[in-house]
């Protein structure tokens, strides 16, 4: 009853309240990025959600592209990523019912053909802004560990677990370590899947 009925209602209510409370942050961030990115504020990317349904995830744009075609994280983009502010627009994905506040992170569409049956379990619930894997190493963890965390969440989904994850996320935000918030050069899921 909780995953199918209570959780979606709570997700939308909390997302709406957070959007209203964060309006000043949205405005300030949009202005800052519009100036820094020469007009580009938001970043859209196709991701796989519940039952492998494809949707467009919304983020603040943190990458810049030079005239030579090279891309990189902008000066303000690094700050946004370090504070996870680039994820804030995903509250609108939650409001639209495409994501949850808590769940496995939605991954790239091109990964879909590489999941085994065990890993594909992560798509039986709504993807989340934060999740069990994110409060246990985030992108520092290897793919097997991240998949294990996602499946653990699916098997133990409950209000108490969601509350614990949200609390740990909140605590992590205020006492983050460099290791938790830096993008590490690691193999893609496809590379991992081909060698497992």
SVG drawing of the C-alpha trace seen along z (x, -y; Angstrom):
<svg xmlns="http://www.w3.org/2000/svg" viewBox="-3 -37 42 49">
<polyline fill="none" stroke="black" stroke-width="0.4" points="0.0,0.0 2.8,-2.4 4.7,-2.2 1.6,-2.3 -0.6,-4.8 0.9,-6.7 4.4,-7.3 3.2,-9.0 0.9,-11.3 3.6,-12.3 6.1,-12.7 3.9,-15.3 3.0,-17.2 6.5,-17.4 7.8,-18.3 5.3,-21.1 6.2,-22.5 9.9,-22.4 9.4,-24.1 7.5,-26.9 10.1,-27.2 13.0,-27.1 11.6,-29.8 14.3,-32.3 17.0,-29.6 15.5,-28.8 15.5,-32.4 19.0,-33.2 20.4,-30.0 18.7,-30.6 20.0,-34.2 23.5,-33.0 23.6,-30.2 22.0,-32.3 24.9,-34.8 27.6,-32.1 26.3,-29.8 25.3,-32.7 21.6,-31.9 21.5,-28.1 19.9,-27.4 18.4,-23.9 19.7,-20.5 17.3,-17.8 18.3,-14.2 16.4,-11.0 16.5,-8.5 14.8,-5.2 12.2,-5.2 9.7,-2.8 9.0,0.2 11.8,-1.2 9.5,-4.0 11.6,-6.8 11.3,-10.4 13.3,-13.6 15.1,-14.4 15.5,-18.1 18.7,-19.5 20.4,-22.9 23.0,-23.1 26.5,-22.8 28.4,-22.0 29.7,-24.5 30.7,-24.0 33.5,-25.9 33.6,-26.9 35.9,-24.0 33.2,-21.6 34.9,-20.7 32.7,-20.5 33.5,-20.8 32.0,-21.7 31.6,-25.5 33.0,-27.4 29.6,-27.8 28.7,-24.3 31.3,-22.8 29.7,-24.6 26.3,-23.4 27.4,-19.8 29.3,-19.9 26.2,-21.1 23.9,-18.9 21.9,-22.1 21.9,-20.9 19.5,-18.2 16.9,-20.7 14.8,-21.0 14.0,-17.3 11.4,-18.3 9.3,-19.1 9.9,-15.5 8.5,-14.3 5.5,-16.7 4.8,-15.2 4.9,-11.7 8.1,-10.7 10.3,-10.4 10.1,-10.0 12.0,-11.8 13.6,-8.5 14.5,-5.6 17.2,-4.3 18.8,-7.0 17.5,-7.0 20.3,-6.0 21.0,-6.5 18.6,-4.9 21.5,-3.2 22.1,-1.0 18.7,0.7 19.9,3.6 22.8,4.4 20.9,5.1 20.6,8.6 17.4,9.8 18.7,8.9 19.8,5.4 16.6,4.7 14.7,5.0 15.6,1.4 13.0,0.4 10.1,1.9 9.9,-1.3 10.0,-5.0 13.5,-6.4 14.5,-9.0 16.4,-12.2 18.2,-10.5 18.5,-6.9 20.1,-4.1 23.1,-4.1 23.5,-7.9 23.8,-7.9 26.3,-5.0 29.1,-6.3 27.3,-8.0 29.4,-7.9 32.4,-6.7 31.0,-3.2 31.5,-0.7 28.6,0.4 28.1,3.8 27.8,2.0 25.4,-0.6 23.2,2.1 23.2,4.0 22.1,0.9 19.3,0.3 18.0,3.8 18.2,3.6 16.0,0.5 13.4,2.2 13.2,5.2 12.9,3.1 10.9,0.1 9.0,-1.5 8.2,-4.9 10.8,-4.4 13.5,-3.6 12.5,-6.6 12.6,-8.8 16.1,-7.5 17.4,-8.1 16.1,-11.7 17.6,-12.3 21.0,-10.9 20.8,-13.0 20.1,-16.1 23.0,-15.4 25.3,-14.6 24.4,-18.0 25.7,-19.9 28.8,-17.8 29.8,-16.5 33.3,-15.3 35.1,-16.0 35.0,-12.4 31.2,-12.3 30.6,-15.1 33.3,-14.9 32.6,-13.2 35.1,-10.4 36.5,-8.9 35.1,-5.4 33.9,-2.9 30.4,-3.2 27.8,-0.7 28.1,0.8 31.8,1.4 31.0,3.0 28.2,5.1 30.5,6.4 33.1,7.7 30.9,9.1"/>
</svg>
